[in-house]
Protein backbone atom coordinates (compact mmCIF):
# COMPACT_ATOMS: atom_id res chain seq x y z
CA UNK A 1 0.00 0.00 0.00
CA UNK A 2 1.30 3.47 -0.80
CA UNK A 3 1.74 6.17 1.81
CA UNK A 4 -0.52 8.37 -0.32
CA UNK A 5 -3.34 5.88 0.19
CA UNK A 6 -2.92 6.25 3.97
CA UNK A 7 -3.62 9.99 3.78
CA UNK A 8 -6.14 9.95 0.93
CA UNK A 9 -8.89 11.71 2.94
CA UNK A 10 -6.57 14.58 3.82
CA UNK A 11 -5.28 14.81 0.24
CA UNK A 12 -8.85 14.82 -1.10
CA UNK A 13 -9.82 17.64 1.27
CA UNK A 14 -6.81 19.72 0.22
CA UNK A 15 -7.52 19.06 -3.45
CA UNK A 16 -11.15 20.15 -3.13
CA UNK A 17 -10.21 23.31 -1.24
CA UNK A 18 -7.52 24.32 -3.70
CA UNK A 19 -9.65 23.44 -6.72
CA UNK A 20 -12.35 25.84 -5.56
CA UNK A 21 -9.87 28.70 -5.16
CA UNK A 22 -7.96 28.14 -8.42
CA UNK A 23 -10.91 27.03 -10.57
CA UNK A 24 -8.98 24.04 -11.92
CA UNK A 25 -9.42 20.32 -11.49
CA UNK A 26 -6.85 18.60 -9.30
CA UNK A 27 -5.74 15.02 -9.20
CA UNK A 28 -3.17 13.08 -7.22
CA UNK A 29 -1.84 9.72 -8.34
CA UNK A 30 0.62 7.39 -6.68
CA UNK A 31 3.77 6.07 -8.35
CA UNK A 32 1.77 3.16 -9.81
CA UNK A 33 -0.60 5.65 -11.50
CA UNK A 34 -3.45 4.83 -9.11
CA UNK A 35 -5.60 7.93 -8.66
CA UNK A 36 -5.72 8.74 -4.92
CA UNK A 37 -7.70 11.98 -5.02
CA UNK A 38 -9.44 14.14 -7.58
CA UNK A 39 -11.93 16.88 -8.21
CA UNK A 40 -14.46 17.31 -10.99
CA UNK A 41 -14.24 14.54 -13.57
CA UNK A 42 -11.20 13.12 -11.76
CA UNK A 43 -13.33 12.54 -8.65
CA UNK A 44 -15.30 9.86 -10.50
CA UNK A 45 -12.02 8.12 -11.37
CA UNK A 46 -10.54 7.83 -7.87
CA UNK A 47 -9.09 4.32 -7.34
CA UNK A 48 -8.68 3.89 -11.11
CA UNK A 49 -5.37 3.96 -12.92
CA UNK A 50 -4.32 7.02 -14.88
CA UNK A 51 -3.40 6.38 -18.52
CA UNK A 52 -0.05 4.86 -19.40
CA UNK A 53 2.45 7.12 -21.16
CA UNK A 54 0.44 10.06 -19.85
CA UNK A 55 1.81 13.30 -18.48
CA UNK A 56 1.51 11.81 -14.96
CA UNK A 57 3.48 8.74 -16.03
CA UNK A 58 6.17 10.93 -17.61
CA UNK A 59 6.62 13.02 -14.44
CA UNK A 60 6.74 9.88 -12.27
CA UNK A 61 9.43 8.34 -14.50
CA UNK A 62 11.56 11.48 -14.91
CA UNK A 63 10.92 13.22 -11.60
CA UNK A 64 10.73 16.46 -13.56
CA UNK A 65 7.66 18.71 -13.30
CA UNK A 66 5.81 19.61 -16.49
CA UNK A 67 4.22 23.04 -16.66
CA UNK A 68 3.48 24.01 -20.23
CA UNK A 69 1.16 21.33 -21.48
CA UNK A 70 -1.45 23.49 -23.19
CA UNK A 71 -1.36 21.94 -26.64
CA UNK A 72 -2.35 18.42 -27.53
CA UNK A 73 0.23 18.35 -30.34
CA UNK A 74 3.11 17.71 -27.93
CA UNK A 75 4.83 14.30 -27.86
CA UNK A 76 3.63 13.43 -24.37
CA UNK A 77 -0.04 13.85 -25.25
CA UNK A 78 0.30 12.05 -28.58
CA UNK A 79 1.89 8.99 -26.91
CA UNK A 80 -0.70 8.85 -24.10
CA UNK A 81 -2.97 5.80 -24.13
CA UNK A 82 -5.95 8.15 -23.56
CA UNK A 83 -5.05 10.60 -26.35
CA UNK A 84 -8.22 10.06 -28.42
CA UNK A 85 -10.54 10.47 -25.43
CA UNK A 86 -8.80 13.32 -23.61
CA UNK A 87 -10.81 16.51 -23.07
CA UNK A 88 -8.16 18.37 -21.06
CA UNK A 89 -7.16 21.80 -22.37
CA UNK A 90 -4.24 22.45 -20.04
CA UNK A 91 -2.11 20.61 -17.50
CA UNK A 92 0.60 21.19 -14.96
CA UNK A 93 2.05 18.25 -13.04
CA UNK A 94 4.51 18.20 -10.14
CA UNK A 95 6.21 15.18 -8.53
CA UNK A 96 5.70 14.21 -4.91
CA UNK A 97 9.14 13.23 -3.67
CA UNK A 98 9.80 11.72 -0.25
CA UNK A 99 13.37 11.03 0.83
CA UNK A 100 14.51 11.15 -2.79
CA UNK A 101 11.86 8.72 -4.07
CA UNK A 102 8.98 9.74 -6.33
CA UNK A 103 5.84 8.48 -4.56
CA UNK A 104 3.33 10.14 -6.88
CA UNK A 105 2.31 13.34 -8.61
CA UNK A 106 -0.15 16.17 -8.18
CA UNK A 107 -1.68 17.69 -11.27
CA UNK A 108 -3.75 20.74 -12.15
CA UNK A 109 -5.93 20.38 -15.23
CA UNK A 110 -8.54 22.40 -16.99
CA UNK A 111 -11.18 21.24 -19.43
CA UNK A 112 -12.05 24.78 -20.53
CA UNK A 113 -10.06 26.90 -23.04
CA UNK A 114 -10.75 30.10 -21.10
CA UNK A 115 -9.49 28.62 -17.85
CA UNK A 116 -6.49 27.14 -19.68
CA UNK A 117 -5.61 30.65 -20.82
CA UNK A 118 -5.91 31.97 -17.24
CA UNK A 119 -3.76 29.10 -15.97
CA UNK A 120 -1.15 29.81 -18.66
CA UNK A 121 -1.11 33.56 -17.97
CA UNK A 122 -0.76 32.96 -14.22
CA UNK A 123 1.62 30.09 -14.69
CA UNK A 124 4.07 31.19 -11.98
CA UNK A 125 1.33 31.40 -9.34
CA UNK A 126 -0.06 28.00 -10.33
CA UNK A 127 3.40 26.45 -10.29
CA UNK A 128 3.95 27.86 -6.81
CA UNK A 129 0.65 26.33 -5.62
CA UNK A 130 1.61 22.96 -7.16
CA UNK A 131 4.90 23.02 -5.26
CA UNK A 132 3.16 23.93 -1.98
CA UNK A 133 0.53 21.22 -2.44
CA UNK A 134 3.22 18.64 -3.20
CA UNK A 135 5.28 19.80 -0.19
CA UNK A 136 2.24 19.49 2.10
CA UNK A 137 1.74 15.90 1.00
CA UNK A 138 5.45 15.16 1.39
CA UNK A 139 5.41 16.49 4.97
CA UNK A 140 2.40 14.34 5.87
CA UNK A 141 4.13 11.23 4.55
CA UNK A 142 7.39 12.09 6.32
CA UNK A 143 5.41 12.43 9.56
CA UNK A 144 3.94 8.95 9.11
CA UNK A 145 7.35 7.49 8.30
CA UNK A 146 8.85 9.11 11.40
CA UNK A 147 6.10 7.72 13.63
CA UNK A 148 6.64 4.27 12.10
CA UNK A 149 10.38 4.47 12.80
CA UNK A 150 9.73 5.52 16.39
CA UNK A 151 7.28 2.66 16.87
CA UNK A 152 9.81 0.19 15.50
CA UNK A 153 12.48 1.64 17.78
CA UNK A 154 10.16 1.37 20.78
CA UNK A 155 9.32 -2.22 19.90
CA UNK A 156 13.02 -3.07 19.70
CA UNK A 157 13.67 -1.40 23.07
CA UNK A 158 10.75 -3.32 24.60
CA UNK A 159 12.20 -6.62 23.35
CA UNK A 160 15.56 -5.80 24.96
CA UNK A 161 13.99 -4.64 28.24
CA UNK A 162 11.75 -7.71 28.40
CA UNK A 163 14.72 -10.00 27.86
CA UNK A 164 16.52 -8.68 30.96
CA UNK A 165 16.23 -11.05 33.92
CA UNK A 166 15.49 -8.25 36.41
CA UNK A 167 12.32 -6.31 37.00
CA UNK A 168 12.36 -2.95 35.22
CA UNK A 169 9.84 -0.14 35.56
CA UNK A 170 10.29 3.03 33.50
CA UNK A 171 8.55 6.18 34.73
CA UNK A 172 7.99 9.48 32.97
CA UNK A 173 8.59 12.93 34.49
CA UNK A 174 5.16 12.73 36.16
CA UNK A 175 6.02 9.37 37.77
CA UNK A 176 3.59 7.51 35.54
CA UNK A 177 4.63 4.06 34.37
CA UNK A 178 5.69 4.20 30.73
CA UNK A 179 6.94 0.63 30.57
CA UNK A 180 7.10 -2.36 32.87
CA UNK A 181 8.82 -5.51 31.75
CA UNK A 182 7.43 -9.01 32.20
CA UNK A 183 9.86 -9.83 35.05
CA UNK A 184 8.62 -6.80 37.06
CA UNK A 185 5.01 -7.83 36.42
CA UNK A 186 5.80 -11.31 37.73
CA UNK A 187 7.72 -10.02 40.79
CA UNK A 188 4.95 -7.56 41.73
CA UNK A 189 2.24 -10.15 40.93
CA UNK A 190 0.33 -7.68 38.76
CA UNK A 191 -2.65 -9.12 36.93
CA UNK A 192 -3.58 -7.21 33.78
N, C-alpha and C positions, 0 to 999 in steps of 0.2 A: 504494500500500500504506500502511496506517496504521501509525503508530509503535507502537500497541498490539500489532499483529500481530508486530512485531519482538521484543517481549518476552513473547510469549504463554506460553512455558514458565515464566518467572519469575512471571507473574501467576497461572497455574494453580496453581503450588506455594503461593503465598501464599493463594489462595482455599481450597485444600484444608486448609491448616493452620488458618486462621481458622474455617472451617466446622466443623471438629472441636471447637474450643474453644467456639464460640457455639451449636452445635447448630442452625444455620440453613443453608439452601442459599444459595450465592453465585454470582452471575454478573457478568460484565463484557462489555459490548458497546461497539463503536466507534461513532463518530458516524453511521455508515450503518446502524446496528442489527445489524451482524454480531456474533454472539456469539463472543468471543475466548477466554473461559474460563468454566468452570462446574463446580458440584458437584451431586451427586445427579442428579435428572432433567435439570438444565441441562447436565450433562456430555455426555449423549447428543445434545445439540443444539448443540454447539460447531461453528462454521463454518456455522451456519444463521442466518437473519435472525430477529430478535425481531419480534413482531407490530407492525403499524402502529397508530398512535394509542394505543399502550400507555403504561404509566407510564414506561418507559425513553425512549420517543419524546418524551413530554411534557417530561421533565427535560433531554433533549438540546436541544430547541427553546427552552425557557425559561431553562435554566442554573440553575434553582432546584431544590434538593433537595426530595424529598417523603418525609415521615416517617410520616404517620398513615394509611396505606392498609391498614386492617384490615376494611373493609366493602366488599363488592362492589356496593353501591348507589351509590357515588360516580360522578360524571360521567366520570372518567378510565376506570374499569373498564368502564362501560357502552359507551363509544365504542371500546373496544379491539377490534381485528379478531379476537382470540382469546377474547372474552368468554364465549361458550357452552362453550368447552372448558377454561377455566381452573380449576385445582384449588388455586390459591394462597389461603392464608388470611390472610396478612399480608405487607406489603412495605415496604421502605425503600430509597430510591434516591438516590445522590449523584453529582453531575457530576464528571468528571475534566477539569480545566481546565489547559491548558498555554499560558503566555504570552497569557492572555486568551481563548483559543479552547477551546470544548468539543470534546474529542477522543473522548469516550465517557462511560460511566456505570458505576458499580459498584452492585449491588443485593443486598440481603439479602432472602430470601423464606422463608416457611415454608408447608408444606402440611398442617400439623397445628394444630388449634384450641388445644390446650394450649400448644404452643410459641409460637403467635401471641400468646397471653395473656402469656407470659413476656417475649416481645420487646416488647410494649406496656408492660408494667410496668417494664421496664428500658430504656425508650426512650432515655434520655440516654446510657447506656453504649453502646448499639448505635449511636447517632448518632456518638458519639465514635470508635468503631471504624471506621465508614464513612468518616469524615473522614480518619483515619490511613491507611486502606487506599488511598483516593484520592490522598492526599499522597505515599505511597510510589510509586505508579505515576507520578504527575506528576514526581517527582524522577528516576526511571529515564529517562523520556522526555527531560527536560531534559538529562540527562547525554549521551544519544545525540545530541541536537541540538548540544550544545556540541562534542562530538568531531567531528561533521560540519563545523561551522563552522571548527574548527581545521584539519581536513584540507583544506578549500577554501582557507583562508588559506595553508597550506603549499604547496599546488599553485600558487597565484598567485605566491608568492615564488620557487618553483622556476622558473617560466616567466621571471620577471624576471632571475634569476641566470643562467639558461642563455642568455639573449639578450645578455648582456654579452660583449664581444669579448676579454676577458682571462680567464685561468684563475683560478678561485676555488675554494678549499677552506675549508670551515667545520668547525672542530673544537669538540668539547664541552670541559667542564672537565677531562676525563680524557685530553685530546688524541686522542680517537677521532674519525674523520671522520664528520660528520653529513651533510654534503652536498659533492659535488664536481660542478662544472658540466662540460658537454661539452667546453668549450675546454681545461680543465685535464686532462681525460682524454686529449684529443688531444695536448697538449703533453708529458705524462708517458708517453705511449704505453702506457696501461693497457688491457689486454684483459680485459673482463668475460666 
